[in-house]
């Protein structure tokens, strides 16, 4: 199952996505499926505040989770996942920033990577949850690089939503289901 979860900054989307992934993992264990619960962190450790936030998030998640820090090559990780696994990518927004501004990915190359993730999830029949930020609200930013980034992110959102079984937007901790059912 492919699940897309979006929301604004500090909207509760990460908490919601972690609870959803944990629920899928526990459900699999009840059915004697011995998969792993992966948290793929795309953020880089950039400063002391980020280190502190990462530590707090890891403690909050608990010992069931296997955290994998990967800022660029998610295909490498996803290609090793098996049917019983539950994988949470947090988040697409940071991953796109990493590959666009540090690896010079074009929109086409980013779309190819995301489509590869989705294909791997379908073929491997594992649960893939992708978290992203809603960044296209309000007045457009006048900087061309920022606009290119925003439009690229929105295109990736459309690609993922089209192929997802469940699409949820979280605002103020409240999920709104746009596609699929709980």
C-alpha positions, 0 to 999 in steps of 0.5 A, spaced: 500 500 500 502 506 498 500 512 502 501 519 501 501 524 507 501 532 507 500 538 511 504 544 513 509 545 518 508 543 525 501 540 522 502 533 526 503 530 519 509 526 522 506 524 528 500 521 524 504 518 519 508 514 525 502 512 528 499 510 521 506 506 520 506 503 527 499 501 526 500 497 519 506 494 522 502 491 528 497 489 524 502 485 520 505 482 526 498 480 529 497 476 522 504 473 523 508 477 518 515 478 521 516 485 517 521 491 519 518 498 521 523 503 517 523 510 518 527 513 512 530 520 515 532 524 509 534 530 513 541 532 514 544 533 521 546 541 520 546 544 526 545 543 534 538 544 534 537 539 528 541 534 532 536 535 538 530 534 534 532 528 531 534 525 538 527 527 541 524 524 534 528 517 535 526 517 542 519 518 541 518 513 536 520 507 540 525 501 539 520 498 534 523 502 528 529 501 524 532 508 523 535 509 516 538 516 514 539 517 507 538 524 504 539 522 496 539 514 494 532 512 497 532 507 491 538 503 494 534 502 501 527 500 498 530 495 493 532 491 499 525 491 502 520 485 503 513 484 503 512 484 510 515 491 511 513 498 513 517 504 510 516 511 512 519 516 508 520 523 512 520 527 508 519 528 500 520 536 501 527 535 504 529 529 499 527 534 493 531 540 496 537 535 497 537 532 490 535 539 486 540 543 490 546 538 491 545 533 486 542 538 480 536 533 479 532 536 474 524 535 475 524 529 470 530 525 474 526 527 481 520 524 477 524 518 475 526 516 482 519 517 485 516 513 480 522 508 482 520 508 489 513 507 487 514 501 483 518 498 488 513 498 493 508 495 488 512 490 486 515 488 493 508 489 496 510 493 502 507 499 505 510 505 503 508 512 507 511 518 504 510 524 508 511 531 505 509 539 506 504 543 503 508 549 500 504 552 495 499 556 499 499 564 499 503 569 494 508 566 490 515 567 492 519 571 487 525 567 486 526 563 480 529 557 484 524 557 489 518 557 484 522 551 480 522 547 487 515 549 489 512 547 482 517 541 482 514 539 489 507 539 487 508 535 480 511 530 485 505 530 489 501 529 483 505 523 481 504 520 488 497 521 489 495 518 482 499 512 484 497 512 492 491 508 495 490 513 501 492 520 501 491 524 507 492 531 509 493 533 516 492 540 519 492 542 526 493 534 528 486 533 524 487 528 518 482 529 512 482 523 507 482 525 500 483 518 497 482 512 500 479 510 506 482 509 513 
